Amino acid sequence: MTRFTDPRKNLDVKSVIEAVREAITEEMRRDTKVLYGEEWESEAAYSSPPKVLGKSLGERIIDAPLAEASIMGIALGAAFRGMRPIPEVHSQISYGPP
């Protein structure tokens, strides 16, 4: 009889936000073609990578304008030039009356 160990016992428990922050940080350190763009003075959900990496990878962290179309346009242009952009777009959806 084959015995299997439970792989979940050795896993770190993280929130989705922590996992995304860790993945962005890891990719930026691993691949010099990765760019990260957001309005990073905000308290956004994933805004930790710029604050953590700002000094060492500052030239690849773009302080994008607060305009979703501009952020996506910059990311699209960078991708056409062979970069690997990670655009962060914040949305504020209202599900109730204005």
N, CA and C atoms as a LAMMPS dump frame, in Angstrom:
ITEM: TIMESTEP
0
ITEM: NUMBER OF ATOMS
294
ITEM: BOX BOUNDS ff ff ff
-5.0000000000000000e+02 5.0000000000000000e+02
-5.0000000000000000e+02 5.0000000000000000e+02
-5.0000000000000000e+02 5.0000000000000000e+02
ITEM: ATOMS id mol type element x y z
1 1 1 N 0.842 -1.18 0
2 1 2 C 0 0 0
3 1 3 C 0.888 1.245 0
4 2 1 N 0.594 2.189 -0.9
5 2 2 C 1.36 3.429 -0.989
6 2 3 C 0.806 4.442 0
7 3 1 N 1.706 5.099 0.714
8 3 2 C 1.277 6.116 1.672
9 3 3 C 1.614 7.488 1.107
10 4 1 N 0.702 8.376 1.225
11 4 2 C 0.895 9.745 0.754
12 4 3 C 0.886 10.686 1.947
13 5 1 N 1.759 11.65 1.892
14 5 2 C 1.733 12.671 2.941
15 5 3 C 0.873 13.834 2.464
16 6 1 N 0.322 14.518 3.382
17 6 2 C -0.53 15.66 3.055
18 6 3 C 0.36 16.867 2.767
19 7 1 N 0.438 17.317 1.506
20 7 2 C 1.323 18.435 1.176
21 7 3 C 0.896 19.738 1.826
22 8 1 N -0.341 19.84 2.233
23 8 2 C -0.821 21.085 2.836
24 8 3 C -0.212 21.347 4.206
25 9 1 N 0.34 20.346 4.834
26 9 2 C 0.917 20.537 6.166
27 9 3 C 2.162 21.409 6.13
28 10 1 N 2.842 21.457 4.987
29 10 2 C 4.073 22.23 4.883
30 10 3 C 3.879 23.576 4.194
31 11 1 N 2.66 23.958 3.939
32 11 2 C 2.404 25.211 3.238
33 11 3 C 2.229 26.364 4.208
34 12 1 N 2.692 27.532 3.779
35 12 2 C 2.421 28.749 4.533
36 12 3 C 1.001 29.196 4.215
37 13 1 N 0.309 29.656 5.209
38 13 2 C -1.033 30.172 4.991
39 13 3 C -0.906 31.672 4.747
40 14 1 N -1.417 32.121 3.59
41 14 2 C -1.33 33.526 3.208
42 14 3 C -2.673 33.976 2.672
43 15 1 N -2.887 35.264 2.756
44 15 2 C -4.062 35.827 2.095
45 15 3 C -3.754 35.96 0.609
46 16 1 N -4.778 36.183 -0.182
47 16 2 C -4.577 36.364 -1.62
48 16 3 C -3.689 37.582 -1.865
49 17 1 N -3.914 38.654 -1.141
50 17 2 C -3.114 39.874 -1.314
51 17 3 C -1.648 39.593 -1.013
52 18 1 N -1.363 38.88 0.068
53 18 2 C 0.031 38.546 0.399
54 18 3 C 0.668 37.697 -0.69
55 19 1 N -0.077 36.743 -1.227
56 19 2 C 0.458 35.879 -2.284
57 19 3 C 0.747 36.673 -3.553
58 20 1 N -0.137 37.599 -3.916
59 20 2 C 0.082 38.427 -5.107
60 20 3 C 1.293 39.327 -4.91
61 21 1 N 1.395 39.958 -3.748
62 21 2 C 2.56 40.813 -3.464
63 21 3 C 3.858 40.021 -3.564
64 22 1 N 3.872 38.831 -3
65 22 2 C 5.065 37.989 -3.034
66 22 3 C 5.414 37.58 -4.466
67 23 1 N 4.398 37.241 -5.252
68 23 2 C 4.635 36.832 -6.641
69 23 3 C 5.191 37.983 -7.474
70 24 1 N 4.636 39.185 -7.313
71 24 2 C 5.134 40.346 -8.056
72 24 3 C 6.57 40.642 -7.664
73 25 1 N 6.855 40.632 -6.378
74 25 2 C 8.211 40.893 -5.895
75 25 3 C 9.187 39.86 -6.442
76 26 1 N 8.809 38.595 -6.39
77 26 2 C 9.68 37.522 -6.879
78 26 3 C 9.952 37.661 -8.378
79 27 1 N 8.915 37.945 -9.154
80 27 2 C 9.092 38.085 -10.601
81 27 3 C 9.959 39.286 -10.946
82 28 1 N 9.789 40.387 -10.218
83 28 2 C 10.599 41.57 -10.516
84 28 3 C 12.066 41.334 -10.2
85 29 1 N 12.341 40.567 -9.18
86 29 2 C 13.74 40.247 -8.856
87 29 3 C 14.323 39.25 -9.854
88 30 1 N 13.495 38.337 -10.362
89 30 2 C 13.946 37.277 -11.252
90 30 3 C 14.125 37.74 -12.694
91 31 1 N 13.217 38.569 -13.174
92 31 2 C 13.183 38.925 -14.595
93 31 3 C 13.291 40.436 -14.762
94 32 1 N 14.346 40.883 -15.435
95 32 2 C 14.571 42.321 -15.606
96 32 3 C 13.616 42.959 -16.61
97 33 1 N 12.807 42.17 -17.295
98 33 2 C 11.847 42.722 -18.252
99 33 3 C 10.486 43.014 -17.62
100 34 1 N 10.33 42.684 -16.352
101 34 2 C 9.047 42.917 -15.687
102 34 3 C 8.971 44.366 -15.223
103 35 1 N 7.876 45.03 -15.59
104 35 2 C 7.573 46.391 -15.148
105 35 3 C 6.336 46.331 -14.272
106 36 1 N 6.254 47.238 -13.316
107 36 2 C 5.077 47.294 -12.454
108 36 3 C 4.56 48.718 -12.485
109 37 1 N 3.315 48.889 -12.88
110 37 2 C 2.771 50.234 -12.978
111 37 3 C 1.499 50.402 -12.19
112 38 1 N 1.481 51.436 -11.386
113 38 2 C 0.291 51.796 -10.621
114 38 3 C 0.48 53.195 -10.079
115 39 1 N -0.569 53.724 -9.505
116 39 2 C -0.469 54.995 -8.804
117 39 3 C -0.033 54.626 -7.398
118 40 1 N 1.271 54.576 -7.162
119 40 2 C 1.783 53.912 -5.967
120 40 3 C 1.86 54.764 -4.723
121 41 1 N 1.347 55.959 -4.779
122 41 2 C 1.206 56.72 -3.542
123 41 3 C -0.089 56.345 -2.827
124 42 1 N -0.942 55.603 -3.51
125 42 2 C -2.222 55.221 -2.916
126 42 3 C -2.029 54.055 -1.955
127 43 1 N -3.05 53.759 -1.216
128 43 2 C -3.032 52.601 -0.313
129 43 3 C -3.76 51.445 -0.989
130 44 1 N -3.33 51.109 -2.187
131 44 2 C -3.975 50.065 -2.985
132 44 3 C -3.705 48.685 -2.407
133 45 1 N -4.5 47.743 -2.841
134 45 2 C -4.393 46.378 -2.325
135 45 3 C -3.028 45.757 -2.574
136 46 1 N -2.455 45.998 -3.742
137 46 2 C -1.195 45.347 -4.09
138 46 3 C -0.031 46.324 -4.102
139 47 1 N -0.148 47.452 -3.436
140 47 2 C 0.867 48.5 -3.552
141 47 3 C 2.131 48.223 -2.755
142 48 1 N 2.255 47.085 -2.146
143 48 2 C 3.464 46.771 -1.389
144 48 3 C 4.713 46.607 -2.242
145 49 1 N 4.678 45.941 -3.399
146 49 2 C 5.927 45.765 -4.156
147 49 3 C 6.672 47.055 -4.455
148 50 1 N 6.001 48.14 -4.891
149 50 2 C 6.76 49.362 -5.104
150 50 3 C 7.391 49.899 -3.83
151 51 1 N 6.699 49.793 -2.726
152 51 2 C 7.246 50.309 -1.476
153 51 3 C 8.422 49.467 -1.002
154 52 1 N 8.383 48.175 -1.264
155 52 2 C 9.462 47.275 -0.866
156 52 3 C 10.632 47.37 -1.826
157 53 1 N 10.347 47.433 -3.117
158 53 2 C 11.385 47.366 -4.141
159 53 3 C 11.762 48.721 -4.721
160 54 1 N 11.1 49.771 -4.295
161 54 2 C 11.289 51.079 -4.898
162 54 3 C 12.727 51.524 -5.055
163 55 1 N 13.571 51.262 -4.087
164 55 2 C 14.958 51.721 -4.172
165 55 3 C 15.8 50.854 -5.088
166 56 1 N 15.598 49.539 -5.056
167 56 2 C 16.452 48.664 -5.863
168 56 3 C 15.958 48.502 -7.292
169 57 1 N 14.671 48.648 -7.529
170 57 2 C 14.116 48.439 -8.864
171 57 3 C 13.31 49.645 -9.338
172 58 1 N 13.632 50.796 -8.824
173 58 2 C 12.851 52.002 -9.08
174 58 3 C 12.6 52.319 -10.53
175 59 1 N 13.573 52.046 -11.404
176 59 2 C 13.398 52.373 -12.818
177 59 3 C 12.373 51.477 -13.501
178 60 1 N 12.017 50.369 -12.894
179 60 2 C 11.02 49.462 -13.474
180 60 3 C 9.684 49.564 -12.77
181 61 1 N 9.546 50.495 -11.861
182 61 2 C 8.279 50.735 -11.187
183 61 3 C 7.775 52.089 -11.661
184 62 1 N 6.668 52.077 -12.358
185 62 2 C 6.138 53.283 -12.972
186 62 3 C 5.042 53.858 -12.092
187 63 1 N 5.211 55.108 -11.692
188 63 2 C 4.177 55.809 -10.946
189 63 3 C 3.186 56.336 -11.978
190 64 1 N 2.23 55.503 -12.313
191 64 2 C 1.296 55.796 -13.396
192 64 3 C 0.252 56.816 -12.958
193 65 1 N -0.324 57.523 -13.931
194 65 2 C -1.39 58.471 -13.601
195 65 3 C -2.646 57.732 -13.15
196 66 1 N -3.522 58.464 -12.504
197 66 2 C -4.792 57.875 -12.071
198 66 3 C -5.783 57.862 -13.233
199 67 1 N -5.416 57.196 -14.288
200 67 2 C -6.275 57.068 -15.461
201 67 3 C -6.076 55.664 -16.011
202 68 1 N -7.104 54.855 -15.902
203 68 2 C -6.995 53.455 -16.292
204 68 3 C -6.559 53.291 -17.743
205 69 1 N -7.073 54.133 -18.632
206 69 2 C -6.707 54.031 -20.044
207 69 3 C -5.218 54.299 -20.236
208 70 1 N -4.669 55.244 -19.496
209 70 2 C -3.232 55.537 -19.602
210 70 3 C -2.394 54.381 -19.076
211 71 1 N -2.797 53.814 -17.951
212 71 2 C -2.057 52.685 -17.379
213 71 3 C -2.045 51.52 -18.364
214 72 1 N -3.194 51.214 -18.947
215 72 2 C -3.265 50.102 -19.893
216 72 3 C -2.524 50.422 -21.189
217 73 1 N -2.553 51.67 -21.622
218 73 2 C -1.816 52.064 -22.82
219 73 3 C -0.317 51.937 -22.635
220 74 1 N 0.185 52.364 -21.481
221 74 2 C 1.612 52.222 -21.168
222 74 3 C 1.986 50.742 -21.138
223 75 1 N 1.143 49.924 -20.505
224 75 2 C 1.414 48.482 -20.418
225 75 3 C 1.409 47.839 -21.801
226 76 1 N 0.464 48.214 -22.633
227 76 2 C 0.383 47.647 -23.978
228 76 3 C 1.616 48.022 -24.796
229 77 1 N 2.012 49.29 -24.741
230 77 2 C 3.211 49.725 -25.455
231 77 3 C 4.459 49.008 -24.972
232 78 1 N 4.578 48.839 -23.664
233 78 2 C 5.737 48.128 -23.107
234 78 3 C 5.751 46.671 -23.564
235 79 1 N 4.575 46.044 -23.604
236 79 2 C 4.495 44.648 -24.057
237 79 3 C 4.888 44.528 -25.529
238 80 1 N 4.477 45.494 -26.339
239 80 2 C 4.877 45.49 -27.756
240 80 3 C 6.389 45.598 -27.907
241 81 1 N 7.055 46.226 -26.94
242 81 2 C 8.506 46.398 -26.996
243 81 3 C 9.255 45.254 -26.311
244 82 1 N 8.538 44.202 -25.904
245 82 2 C 9.193 43.027 -25.338
246 82 3 C 9.276 42.993 -23.825
247 83 1 N 8.71 43.989 -23.161
248 83 2 C 8.709 43.99 -21.702
249 83 3 C 7.546 43.13 -21.204
250 84 1 N 7.502 42.908 -19.896
251 84 2 C 6.434 42.116 -19.284
252 84 3 C 5.751 42.961 -18.213
253 85 1 N 4.848 43.843 -18.626
254 85 2 C 4.231 44.768 -17.671
255 85 3 C 3.189 44.104 -16.772
256 86 1 N 3.105 44.619 -15.552
257 86 2 C 2.044 44.243 -14.619
258 86 3 C 1.302 45.537 -14.3
259 87 1 N 0.242 45.841 -15.045
260 87 2 C -0.502 47.067 -14.76
261 87 3 C -1.479 46.832 -13.612
262 88 1 N -1.536 47.761 -12.696
263 88 2 C -2.513 47.661 -11.609
264 88 3 C -3.551 48.743 -11.812
265 89 1 N -4.779 48.314 -11.954
266 89 2 C -5.878 49.244 -12.177
267 89 3 C -6.841 49.115 -11.01
268 90 1 N -7.149 50.228 -10.405
269 90 2 C -8.089 50.245 -9.284
270 90 3 C -9.469 50.566 -9.83
271 91 1 N -10.452 49.882 -9.346
272 91 2 C -11.813 50.226 -9.746
273 91 3 C -12.638 50.417 -8.488
274 92 1 N -13.513 51.357 -8.573
275 92 2 C -14.421 51.588 -7.466
276 92 3 C -15.824 51.413 -8.012
277 93 1 N -16.351 50.25 -7.784
278 93 2 C -17.665 49.916 -8.316
279 93 3 C -18.711 50.191 -7.243
280 94 1 N -19.72 50.895 -7.636
281 94 2 C -20.818 51.163 -6.726
282 94 3 C -21.989 50.275 -7.116
283 95 1 N -22.473 49.504 -6.183
284 95 2 C -23.584 48.61 -6.466
285 95 3 C -24.92 49.19 -6.011
286 96 1 N -24.895 50.391 -5.547
287 96 2 C -26.128 51.015 -5.095
288 96 3 C -26.389 52.295 -5.86
289 97 1 N -27.446 52.981 -5.521
290 97 2 C -27.723 54.247 -6.195
291 97 3 C -26.645 55.282 -5.854
292 98 1 N -26.389 56.204 -6.785
293 98 2 C -25.336 57.212 -6.536
294 98 3 C -25.65 58.145 -5.409
